[in-house]
């Protein structure tokens, strides 16, 4: 099957590419480096020629609410239009568990992403995932100042990016797949606690502090568990500790 991956060079996109290639599919990487800009639409129609399925794993470079809403909404409209013209049979989108009540930042952008796709003519399947284990690495990079990382108060159920990619691949090729699926890891935890474990394996920073931003209109939602999975969610390993052992074994 010929499958186009939007955002193929990103954290989840490159995993989906690898999974589908290992399963013998013809994968088209839709990236800026391949000459395609899904936000402007440049090169998109040509990239989707012959594709039966599109998987959207694109990410945004901004978290400013209006900018990220515009970005994801525009991408969805552009991909839907090009996919319809190319005769694509379905689109598979990766999104985030629990984002319906959120009004700001990346989560609001992903809601616009979903709504934009669902308004188009090509059938869409949405895989909503919990935050990735790899999100802890991003948190350390983003929030460390000196010897301290300041991590927001978030309850989540981290899941491995590879596990999510495997389920995205399943939705892409399964003719009888569900229109909406949710996936999370096997255990609920505080993001700061997970980041603390990662920092210990890395050897830096020396401190991780959990913080709450009262200026964020959604900070209570994150702290009180809005991003945790609900009934019917697929729970899949590895656990966060197993992921740490696999990726940071020498620091134990």
Secondary structure, DSSP 8 states (H G I E B T S, - for coil): -EEEEETTTSHHHHHHHHHHHHTT-EEEEE-GGGT-BTTTTBTHHHHTTT-SEEEE----S---HHHHHHHHHHHHHHHHHHHHHHT--EEEEEEETTGGG--SHHHHHHHHHHHHHHTSSS-EEEEEE--BTTHHHHHHHHHEETTEEEEE--EE--B-HHHHHHHHHHHHH-TT--SEEEEE-S--EEHHHHHHHHHHHHT--SEEEEE--TTSTTHHHHHTTTTS--TT-EE----HHHHHHHHSGGG-
